[in-house]
Amino acid sequence: LPAATTAVYKQWIPNTNFETASNWDKGRVPCARDVVHFEKDKVVSVFVRSPHALTDMYLPLNGEFVLAAGAAFTASDGSWDPGCDSGETVRFADAEHRAWFDPTLWQDVFPGGELKPSGPIFSVDEERVPCRYDDVIFPPETSFRVNTDSSQAVIQLRSIRVMGQELNTPASWAGYLGGPSAPLQFHGNGTLQVTGTGCPDKSGCACGNALDGPRICAALLRASGRQCPEPACQSPLQPLGHCCGVCGAIINLDFTPDFDLQKYQDRLIQELLRQPKYAGVQMAISKVHKAQTFLDIMSRSATPLIQIVLIDDRAGVQAGTAAEQLAADIMESIAQHGEALGISSSKMEVATGSTASGQLGSPPVSRITAGTVMGLLFSLLLLGGILFLYRKGKLR
């Protein structure tokens, strides 16, 4: 089967380039009168774009310089550089803390690496980090170091583009890992694995980052002040895969084999989301797995469903109201065309700045019947068990 959903490209933002001012403790690139200091026990890969004259340089015990054409280091007493006022010891910043599962360190890009403009589609926090069928880009002519600590032993990806090389097969990625640069660029207990395959299901594929959800949220909250922003609504909604509660609406869809996630997303954008009255509304839509519960006991199995999260830019008592109206329009459309689109049932939850959260659903008759049958079977099993124990003399 062809890949059913459009490929997603995520690009790593920070770098360890010599010419990046933020990589130095003085907030500037070293000049001719400076002493450059790399911590001896810090492993690092550093890309150098241009020639530099320096008074002295202390190198790490394990690292590399990747020199672009024309790049070089020369020794100087600094007397010829009028732009370098006074010599200082300039230290290279620690890059060990930059984590793979930090959503703030990734950005959505086009296949060529150009930044995607912001639009009406957003991602829940777990999907801001590369998912198992995504393509990862490390920009060309940059060096980096990323911590891959993970709650899963293997982090699967469709492809990785690094140092200008497209690695989209297990063999090509294994060859790169065996080279000298990979151990300097990647560290941590999680092993990156390139599969070369996209999502094979037209109904979409779950991201696969659920096990690292707590790690993702910890990194996100650390960057934003260690706590979620206070929502305007009294009972905020908690989307699966998202770190903080939101005002707006969530629609959960049960689907049939005929459902096509990409086509349905395009339909919602064209017919509803682009209407002027919904300016400022954003939507996240993806397949997620929701854990099942029975008598308040969490089941190991999880049911796949399509989650639609709708939020808007309104504030105060109006927060979430535009998203609520869009959700109502989507539910109405499902009632009219859901069967033809491969949607078997839907449920909507709403929380706005002026109302408490509520639920509206459309369970099919077959689900109600199935629930009744299951209840009768459970009752019969319970009665049978009591009768069996009574006959064995275990109960009086």
N, C-alpha and C positions, 0 to 999 in steps of 0.2 A: 504494500500500500504506500502511496506517496505521503510525505509529511503533510498532515492536515492543517497545521497552524503555521502562521508566518514565523520565520526564525527570529529570535530575539537576540540582539547583540548588546552586551554589557561591557563597558570599558572601565578599567582601573584608573583612578584619578591621581593619587600621589606618586611621586617618583623619588629616586635617590640621585638625581643628576647633580653634577658638580656646580653647574651654573644656576641652580634653583636657590634663591636667597633664603627661603624658609628652611632649607636643609642645614643651615648653619646657626650656631647659637647666638651670633651677633646680628642675625637677620640680614646679612649681606654676603656677597661672594668674596672670598679672600683676595687680597691684592698683594702687590710685590713686597711690601714691608712686613707682611703677616707671617706668622708661623702657623701652619695647618696641622691640626691634631686629630687623628682618627684613634678612637679607643682601641687598645691592642686586642681586647677580647671580644670585640663586636665584629661579626661577620657582615660584609657589605659588598655590594656590586655598585660601581659608580660610573656613569656614562659622562664622558668629557667631550664637549662640542668644539672647543676652541683652545688656543695656546694660553698658558698661564705662567707668569713669572712669580716665584715665591722665594722667601728668605730661607725657609726650612719646612720640612714636612715629615710628620711621624705617621707611619703606616700601620694598619692592623696586621695581626699575624695571619689572618685568613681573609682574603678579599680579592677584588679585581678592579682594574680600571679598564673600561671599554672606550677606546679612543676613536673619535670620528676622524675623517680625513682632515689633516692639518692641525689636529689637536696635539698638544705637547706640554711638557713641564720644563721650565728652565730655572736655574738658580740665579738669584739677583740680590744685590745689597739694598735694593729699593730706592736708590738715589735718583733713578731716572723716571719714577712714576709720581708726577705731581698730584694725581688724584688720590693717592694713598697717604693720608695725613700722618698717622702714627701707627707703628707696627703693633699688632696685638696677636694673642693666641686665639685662633678661631677654630672652634671645635665642630665636628660634624655631628648633627643631631642623631639621636637614637631612633632607628626605624623598626625596631623589634616589635613595637606595640601595634603596628598597622595590621589589622585583622581582616581576613577574607570575609567573615560574617559581620562586617560593619557596613550597614546600608549607606552610610554617608560617604563611603569611599568608592562608590560605583555610580555610573551614569549610563542611561540608555542612549545608544548611538545607532546611526545607520551602518550598513556593512562596511562602508569606507572609513568609518571612525568619526564622521561628522556628528556633532551633538544634535539629538532630536529636540525640536522645540516643544515647550510645554503645551499641552492640549487638554481635551476633556477626559482623556484616559489616564488613570494612575494605577499604581500597583500597591497591594497590601505589603506590609513591611517585609515579610518572609520572601516575597517575590522581587524585592529590590536588589537582593543578592542573587548571583547567577543560579539558575535552576538547572535541573539535570539535563534538559534538552537545549540549553542556551549556548550561544557562541561567546567566548570571552576574548577580549582584546586588551593586550598591553601595548600602548602606543609605540610605534617605531622610534628609534633613536632616543630611548629612555631606558634607564635602569630602575629597578624596584626591589623591594623585599617585602614579602607578605607572609603573615602568620596564618597557617591553615589549621590551627587547632579546631577540632570538631567533635561532636558527639557521635558521629558516624565514621567508621573506619575508612570508607571510600567516598569521595565527593565526585559524582559523575557529571560530565559536561559533554556537549556535542563536539566542540572544537576549542582550541586555544591558539591565538595568534600572538607570538612573542618575538621580539627583535626582528620583525618583518617576515617571520616564517609562519605559514598557515599549517598547523598541526591538527589534522582531522581524522587520523586513523590511530588505533592503539599502537601500531608499530612505530609510526613517526614520533608519537609522544614518548614512547619508551626510549627511543634513540636520543631524544632531547634530554630526558631525565638522566641518561648515562653520561652526558657531557659535563664540562667543568662549571657552567654557569648556573644550572638548575639548583644545586644545593645552596648557592649564595642568594638565590632569588626566592625560594620557597622553603619554609621551615614550619614545623608543627607536627601534630600527631595525625592529621588528616591527609590521606593520599589522594591527589588529583588523578582522575581517570578519564581519558578521552575515549568516547565510544564511536564517534562519527555518525551517529544516527539521530534523527529528529523525532519528534513525537509522532507515533504511528496511528494515533486515534483521532478521528475528525471531531470527536466530542471534547478533545483537549486532554491534557495530561497534568496531573498534580505536580507542583513545583519540586517537592522532595526535600524541602528544608525544615519540615516540622520538628524533627529531632533537635535541630539547632535553633529553634524559635527562642528559647530563653537566652541563648548567647546573642542572637540578633537584637533582641529587645534590650539587653543589658548594654550593648554597644550604642544603641540608638539613644537610650535615656542618659547614658553617660555624656553624650555629645550635646544633649539638650537641657542639662541641669538636673539629671537623675530623677525626674518625675514627669508624668504625663501632664499636658496642659489641662486646665479646668474646663470641661465642656459646658456649653450654655444650657443643655437639656438636663432634666432631673435624673433620667434613667438612660444614660448613653448606651448605645449598642456596642457589642464586642464582636467584630468580624473575625472569622477564622483566619489565622495568619497575620493578624494586625496586633500591634503592641498596646495601643491605647483605645479607649472608647470614643465613639464618634456620634454626632448628631446627624440625622438623615434617615436613611432607610436601607434595609437589607432584604433582598429577595433570594430565596433558595429554590432552585428548580430541580425536580426529578426529570430524567430524560430517557429517551428510547434510543436504539441504535441509529435512528435517522437524524439525530441531532448533530448539527455542525456548529461548533463554537465560534469559529472565525466568521462564518456567514451571519450568525445571529448577532454578533457584536457589530458587524458592519451595518446590519439592518437597524439596530437600535440607534447607532450614530446618525445614519442618514434620515430616518423617519422621525426620531424624537429628540435626541440630544442636541442636534444642530438648530432646533427651533429657537428663535430669539428669546422666548420666555424662559428658556433653560440656560441662558448665558450665566456662567459662574457655577454650574453644576458639573461635578466630575464623577466618573464611573470607573470602578474596577470590576472586572468580570473574569473568572477563572474557575477551573475545576479544583475542588478541595475534597478532603476526606473528613467526614464528621463521625466521631466515635459514637457508638450506639449504647444506650443504657436500658436496662430492664430491672424494674423494682429498685431504682437508684443504684444499681450495680453497673459499673462501666464494663462494656464488652471489649474484647480484644479486636474484634472486627470493626471496620469503619466503612461507612457507606459513601460512595462518591456522589457528589452533587455539584451543581453549578451555582456559585455564589456571585451575586451582583450587589456591590456596595455603592451607594449613592450618597454623596455629600455635596454641600454647596458653600458659597462664600458669604452667606448672610450671617448677621450677628444678633445677639440678644434674643428676644422672643421670636424673631424671624429665622433663627438658625435652624437649618434643615427643612424648612417648609417647601422650598423649591424642589429639593430632592424628594420630599414626600409626594408632591404632585406628579413628578416624573415617574415615581414608583407606581402610583395609581394608574397612570397611563400605560405603563408596561404590563401591569396586571390585567387591564382591560384588553390589551392587545393579545395577551396569552389566552384569555377567555375566548377570543374570537378565532385566533389562528394557531393556538398552541399545539394542537394535535398534528397539524400539517408541518409544523416546525420541529417535531420530535420532542415536545415538552409534555410529560404525562401529568404533572401536578406542580403547583407553586405555592409558596408561603411568603408573606411579607411581614416584616417587623418595622416599626416606625418609632423614632424618638426625635422630637423637635424642642425648640426652646419654649414653646407654649403648651405642649401637651406631653403627657406621659407616654411611654412606649406601649404599643399595642400590636396585636397580631391579626393578620387576615390570611386565610388559606383557602385552597381549593383541592382538598383531598378527593381522589376518585372513589367511586362506589366500591371498586375492587379492593381498595386498601381497607375500607371500613369492614367489608366482609371478611377479609383475611384476619383482621384484628379480632373479630368476633370468634372465628374458628380457633385461633390460637388461644383465646381465653377459655373456651370450652375444653380444648385439649389439656390445658394446664390444670383445670379443675378436675377432670377425669383422672389424670395422673396422680394428683394429690389424694383423691378419694381412694384410688387403687392402692397407693402406698400405705394409707392408714389401715385399709382392710387387710393387706398383707401382714403388716406388723401385728395386728390384732390376732390373726389366726396363728401367728408364730408365738403368741404369748408375750410379745414385747410390750403391748399396750393393754390396759384394762379399761 
